Amino acid sequence: MDEKSFHVDDKSAQWAIPVPITHRPAVTSPRKKWGRRLALLLAFLCTVHLLSYIKRPRHNGHDGQDHGMLNALMRHAPKKGSVLRGKKAEQLFLSVPDTDSAITASRVYAGKPHMAGSEGDFDTARYFLAHLQEEFQIDHSSSDIPLFSAGSRESREATLSISSLDEPKAWIDVYYPILNSPLDRSLEILGDDGNPVWSAELEEVADETDPYAFRSANAVPTWHGISRGGQAEGKLIYAHYGRQKDFDALVEAGVDFSGKIVLTRYGGIFRGLKIKRAQELGAAAVLVYSDPRDDGTVTVENGYVPYPHGPARNPTSVQRGSVQFLSLYPGDPSTPGYPSYENSTRVEGGSKPTIPSLPISWANAEVLLKHLEEGHEGPTVRLVNNVDEKVTPIWNVMGVIPGHVKSEVVVIGAHRDAWVTGASDPSSGTVSLSEVIRGFGVLLKGGWRPLRTILITSWDGEEFGLVGSTEWGEDFSEWIKDHVVAYINMDTSVSGSRLKAAGSPLLAHLLRETAEQIPHPTSEGRSLWDAHGDSGTLFGEHMNAEIAAMHEDELMAVDSIGVSPLGSGSDYTIFLQYHGVPSTDGGFTSTLHDPVYHYHSIFDSQYWQELYGDPDFSRHIAIAKHTGLQVLRLSGDIILPFNTTHYSIELESYLDNVVSIAAAGSYNVDLSSLRGSLHALQSASLELDSAKTKAEHKLRKILKQLKKKHGICRKIRRKIHKASCKLKKIFGKHKCESKDKQEDVERERSHKRPSQRLLKAIQRVQAVNKRLIAFERSFISKDGIKDREWYKHLGVAPGKWSGYGATTFPGITEALTMDKNATAAAYEAGRLKVLIDDLVETIRL
């Protein structure tokens, strides 16, 4: 019933039915009656007021963390409904991500080319910013875009003030790395007279079947980012995957690489390291091609039709990509270890190739390979790769949801730049992140506020070498160390059918538990986690044995939970490997029995995504729910959901691997003291587990008692307030405070004079969280890893000669496998032991 319709005026009230009288009251003077009532009430009010101060300790203030958590935990219900947090917030969030919304967003982001630094890239930055502003109800009435040049006062204040914000905020930071773009390129086979006998068609060929690929076919030429400009001519040599062992085998067989053009296939290792090894051996240039043998069973040989008319590889498809030496350091090669401001000092970085390279298609490689059938050395080849290298602006978009505990920040990010349109890489990740943002927006409108602050980032320049995230991470190094507790990465959400989960062992349980709570996107009765065993549905009689074995090895490279360690290749690198921030990464990846994913090609298009990749976008939504749920737990749990005991056990498995390597190579390295330190860490971690449980249990018990006590007190105060209002009305005094205002006063009173027991319980929780945050940080060595000092995590790093894949205990492992030096391995074991011993002391309460 509407309040306004329920009204009785004074006249009608005179004719209301009187209340029945059940006994005859004693006759008392009205003045005496109200005088007695007033005296009794005043006495009662004074008594309650005095009691409210008994045994209440004085507090002249408590630190920001205590106050933030106190504010969150003691927060009373808003005017309508109950406080939106915990499971209730999770359930509301999970109801928001929507396939129709995701498809719409994907058609925007993947609708046109948006390579880093291009006009299309800036358009996507503005679109992402507007999305943040709309969903988080951030004022954007001004026509000026909050666009801040890196290093400016505005840019620095924007990030450094994150830990003091009270309202959501969004802006764009502009960094200025040196990037390159393609000019003229060519590839020819020369005859004995030096004249071309064959010229390659370097561009991809598309028809109107795939309108997105057709429109963008010539938008971004096929070339390697960060590649060396120039021309080379020499005899052709085939080097398989271009791995270190492939080159070593050829050298052992007597092959001389000096002045040669090396042909390698994609796969096995990061493309830049193929060029690095060829360069070290004196090669003149490198060609890298996409081989259908790497497509598993989905090949023309098995009867599948090439894309866009079928699921097999389009023979003209080319994989673009950066050839920076990623395992040395990521980011702008000209500013190693410091940010790329517009006026930054530039150096000739050591992570750039000194010889030219080109990516080519299978159609072109097939021609070259036919000339190599009789041996390793083939015809004379001439390669031209001219590039335009210059300082190029890129745009990181940042959005903040302030939490109660402002000093602790959870970061979630996805890169936005693509080589062409990038429906899978990166747009599927950006689309999933957009759905996370929509979910958080609904929560904010419902009165939700996270316990910890959430920072949302849309990185730029990732494809050139993790540039946007690395430059920001180097720019705000101290702030990250002081505030960021975890990083959740989203790169390619969907390119196939298998769920891949990777992350720090600290977060392995969180990764799996959250995935187990989300339904499988395409199979009823199963969970999202079950998708980590999916393998596609397109089979055939023929499959390359080597590629099958490589994929099997990759599947086996997981911990006891089913989570892979992180190497490099995406934006988590600066967080985990440089700052020691525990990170995760995940998404649906392509298998040997899925429609071929044309990585970094014009055929990574919206048409392919809607036809083969994720037709109903249910996988996009599953990843949005999974990552969003991780962030809700990380930002909302009283105790951070970090599993140090699992980590400490995994560390011993890393050591077991090193021991096996040493035994296989007959190296005499005593690792017993390191193992003893790991056992001490496991013991200290178990003690920390106990402290975690006790601290949270104690805090929840006190909160439950206080809630009960406050409930009783609230009822008493409301009755007193009601009686007081009646008295004021009788004696013609001013109006009473509203009920809502009175509740605000009660809330403020509870915050100003918190229980001593409650404060101590909160401080115990904060002490535990401080130790949990310190765990990953403790593996950071200021001296870094030998020969690539930018990487500072001694527990895990990208393999020196793999780039993408993780190498655990990299210092010891590489001393044995690459330097073949037992003394160096012992030295590295000693460095690691010092860090672990310090960690044991750090986490002990």
JOMO-V822044 format. One record per backbone hydrogen bond with DSSP energy under -1.0 kcal/mol. NH is the residue of the N-H (numbers start at 1). CO is the residue of the C=O. E is the energy in kcal/mol with one decimal. If there is no record, write none. Layout:
nh=(NH/NH)
co=(CO/CO)
e=(E/E)
This chain:
nh=(7/13/15/16/33/34/35/36/37/38/39/40/41/42/43/44/45/46/47/48/49/50/51/52/53/54/56/67/68/69/70/71/72/73/74/88/90/91/92/93/94/96/102/103/104/105/106/107/108/109/110/114/118/122/123/124/125/126/127/128/129/130/131/132/133/134/135/136/138/147/148/150/152/156/157/158/159/160/161/162/164/165/169/171/172/173/174/175/176/179/181/183/186/188/189/190/191/194/197/198/200/210/214/215/216/219/225/227/230/232/234/236/237/238/239/242/247/248/249/250/251/252/253/254/255/259/260/261/262/263/264/265/266/269/270/273/275/276/277/278/279/280/281/282/283/284/285/286/287/288/289/294/295/297/298/299/303/304/307/309/312/317/320/323/325/326/328/329/331/335/338/341/344/347/349/358/360/363/365/366/368/369/370/372/375/378/381/382/383/384/385/386/388/390/392/394/396/397/398/399/400/401/404/405/406/408/409/410/411/412/413/414/416/418/423/427/429/430/431/432/433/434/435/436/437/438/439/440/441/442/443/444/445/446/447/448/452/453/454/455/456/457/458/459/465/466/467/468/470/471/472/473/474/475/476/480/481/482/483/484/485/487/488/489/490/495/498/499/500/502/503/504/507/511/512/513/514/515/516/518/520/526/528/529/531/532/533/534/538/548/549/550/551/552/553/554/555/556/558/559/564/568/573/576/577/581/584/585/587/588/589/594/596/599/601/604/605/609/610/611/612/613/614/617/621/622/623/624/625/626/627/628/629/630/631/632/633/634/635/636/637/642/643/647/648/649/650/651/653/654/655/656/657/658/659/660/661/662/663/664/665/666/667/669/675/676/677/678/679/680/681/682/683/684/685/686/687/688/689/690/691/692/693/694/695/696/697/698/699/700/701/702/703/704/705/706/707/708/709/710/711/712/713/714/715/716/717/718/719/720/721/722/723/724/725/726/727/728/729/730/731/732/733/742/743/744/745/746/747/748/749/750/751/752/753/759/760/761/762/763/764/765/766/767/768/769/770/771/772/773/774/778/779/780/781/784/785/788/791/792/794/797/799/802/803/804/807/809/813/814/815/816/817/818/819/821/825/826/827/828/829/830/831/832/833/834/835/836/837/838/839/840/841/842/843)
co=(5/9/12/13/29/30/31/32/33/34/35/36/37/38/39/40/41/42/43/44/45/46/47/48/50/51/53/63/64/65/66/67/68/69/70/85/86/87/88/89/90/93/98/99/100/101/102/103/104/105/106/420/115/118/119/120/121/122/123/124/125/126/127/128/129/130/131/132/133/145/172/174/149/152/153/154/155/156/157/159/161/162/400/398/146/396/148/394/340/390/388/386/384/382/198/380/195/191/189/189/187/207/210/211/212/216/321/224/385/383/381/379/261/376/263/239/243/244/245/246/247/248/249/251/250/282/257/235/285/237/287/240/289/267/802/270/271/272/273/274/275/276/277/279/278/260/260/356/262/358/264/291/292/592/295/297/300/299/312/306/305/314/600/225/351/324/325/325/465/332/335/339/341/334/347/286/288/315/361/362/364/365/366/369/372/236/234/188/232/186/230/184/181/179/177/175/173/458/171/456/169/454/450/451/404/405/483/453/486/455/488/457/459/114/604/422/426/426/427/428/429/430/431/432/433/434/435/436/437/438/439/440/441/442/444/443/635/408/401/410/399/412/397/414/462/462/461/460/466/467/468/469/470/471/472/476/477/478/479/480/409/582/411/584/413/588/589/531/587/585/564/583/504/507/508/509/510/511/512/515/526/523/518/515/528/529/530/531/593/544/545/546/547/548/549/550/551/552/556/563/501/804/570/572/573/575/487/502/500/493/498/591/311/597/598/601/603/605/606/607/608/608/609/614/617/618/619/620/621/622/623/624/625/626/627/628/629/630/631/632/633/640/506/643/644/645/646/647/649/650/651/652/653/654/655/656/657/658/659/660/661/663/662/667/671/672/673/674/675/676/677/678/679/680/681/682/683/684/685/686/687/688/689/690/691/692/693/694/695/696/697/698/699/700/701/702/703/704/705/706/707/708/709/710/711/712/713/714/715/716/717/718/719/720/721/722/723/724/725/726/727/729/728/738/739/740/741/742/743/744/745/746/747/748/749/755/756/757/758/759/760/761/762/763/764/765/766/767/768/769/770/774/776/777/792/781/791/785/788/577/779/807/805/799/799/802/797/795/809/810/811/812/813/814/814/815/821/822/823/824/825/826/827/828/829/830/831/832/833/834/835/836/837/838/839)
e=(-1.3/-1.7/-1.3/-1.4/-2.7/-2.2/-1.7/-2.4/-2.0/-2.3/-2.2/-2.7/-2.5/-2.8/-2.3/-2.4/-2.9/-2.4/-2.2/-2.6/-2.5/-2.4/-2.6/-1.8/-1.5/-1.0/-1.4/-2.7/-2.9/-2.6/-2.8/-2.9/-1.9/-2.9/-2.7/-1.0/-2.2/-2.7/-1.9/-2.6/-2.7/-2.0/-2.1/-2.7/-2.1/-2.3/-2.5/-2.1/-1.1/-2.6/-2.9/-2.1/-2.2/-2.0/-2.1/-1.8/-1.7/-2.3/-2.1/-2.4/-2.4/-2.4/-1.8/-2.1/-2.5/-2.4/-2.5/-2.2/-2.4/-2.4/-3.3/-3.1/-2.4/-2.5/-2.5/-2.0/-1.6/-2.8/-1.8/-1.7/-2.2/-1.1/-1.3/-2.2/-2.8/-2.8/-2.7/-1.7/-2.7/-2.3/-1.5/-2.8/-1.9/-2.4/-2.2/-2.7/-3.3/-1.9/-3.3/-1.2/-2.8/-1.3/-2.5/-2.1/-1.4/-1.4/-1.3/-1.5/-1.9/-2.6/-2.2/-1.9/-2.6/-1.0/-2.8/-2.5/-2.3/-2.7/-1.9/-1.5/-2.6/-2.5/-1.3/-1.6/-2.5/-2.7/-2.3/-3.0/-2.5/-3.5/-2.8/-3.0/-2.9/-1.6/-2.6/-1.3/-1.2/-2.0/-2.0/-1.8/-2.6/-2.3/-1.4/-1.5/-2.6/-3.0/-1.3/-1.5/-3.3/-2.1/-2.1/-2.0/-1.8/-2.3/-1.6/-1.8/-2.1/-2.2/-2.2/-1.3/-2.4/-2.1/-1.6/-2.5/-2.9/-1.9/-2.0/-1.3/-3.6/-1.7/-1.5/-1.3/-1.4/-1.7/-1.4/-1.8/-2.8/-2.4/-2.4/-2.7/-1.6/-3.0/-1.4/-1.3/-1.5/-3.4/-3.1/-2.6/-2.9/-2.6/-3.0/-2.5/-3.0/-2.6/-3.3/-2.2/-2.5/-2.2/-3.0/-2.6/-3.0/-2.8/-1.6/-4.3/-1.2/-1.2/-2.8/-2.8/-2.5/-2.6/-2.4/-1.8/-2.9/-1.7/-2.1/-2.4/-1.1/-1.9/-2.9/-2.1/-2.4/-2.3/-1.8/-1.8/-2.4/-2.0/-2.1/-2.6/-2.4/-2.0/-1.9/-2.6/-2.1/-1.0/-1.7/-2.4/-2.5/-1.6/-2.5/-2.8/-3.6/-2.4/-2.7/-1.6/-1.6/-2.9/-1.9/-1.8/-1.8/-2.8/-1.9/-2.5/-2.3/-1.8/-2.2/-2.4/-2.2/-2.0/-1.8/-1.8/-2.7/-2.3/-2.8/-2.5/-2.4/-1.8/-1.9/-1.7/-2.9/-2.8/-2.8/-2.6/-2.0/-2.6/-2.3/-3.1/-2.2/-1.5/-2.3/-1.2/-2.7/-1.2/-3.2/-1.1/-1.7/-2.1/-1.7/-1.3/-2.7/-1.8/-2.1/-2.2/-2.1/-1.8/-2.3/-1.9/-2.1/-1.5/-2.2/-2.4/-2.4/-2.1/-1.8/-2.8/-1.9/-2.7/-1.6/-2.8/-1.7/-3.7/-3.6/-1.1/-2.4/-1.7/-1.5/-1.6/-1.8/-2.3/-2.4/-1.7/-3.4/-1.9/-3.1/-1.7/-1.5/-2.0/-2.2/-1.9/-2.5/-2.3/-2.8/-2.3/-2.3/-1.9/-2.2/-2.4/-2.1/-2.7/-2.6/-1.2/-2.6/-2.5/-2.4/-1.6/-2.7/-2.0/-2.4/-2.3/-1.3/-2.0/-1.8/-2.3/-1.7/-1.8/-2.6/-2.0/-2.0/-2.7/-2.4/-2.6/-1.8/-1.0/-3.0/-1.1/-2.0/-2.2/-1.9/-2.0/-2.2/-1.9/-2.1/-2.3/-2.1/-2.5/-2.4/-2.0/-1.8/-2.0/-2.5/-2.0/-2.3/-2.8/-2.3/-2.5/-2.7/-2.4/-2.5/-2.8/-2.1/-2.6/-2.3/-2.3/-2.5/-2.3/-2.2/-2.9/-2.6/-1.9/-2.6/-3.6/-1.9/-1.9/-2.6/-2.6/-1.8/-2.1/-2.9/-2.4/-2.1/-2.6/-3.1/-2.5/-2.6/-2.9/-2.2/-1.7/-2.1/-2.4/-2.0/-2.3/-2.4/-1.0/-3.3/-2.2/-2.0/-1.9/-2.1/-2.1/-2.4/-2.4/-2.3/-2.0/-1.4/-2.2/-1.8/-2.3/-2.2/-2.1/-2.5/-2.3/-1.9/-2.0/-2.6/-2.0/-2.0/-2.7/-2.3/-1.4/-2.1/-2.6/-1.5/-1.7/-1.8/-1.9/-2.9/-1.1/-2.1/-2.0/-1.5/-2.3/-2.5/-1.7/-2.9/-1.6/-2.4/-1.9/-3.5/-2.6/-2.7/-2.6/-1.3/-1.5/-3.0/-1.8/-2.3/-2.9/-1.8/-2.2/-2.0/-2.3/-2.3/-1.9/-2.0/-2.2/-2.2/-1.9/-1.5/-2.3/-2.8/-2.1/-2.1/-2.3/-1.6/-2.0/-2.3)
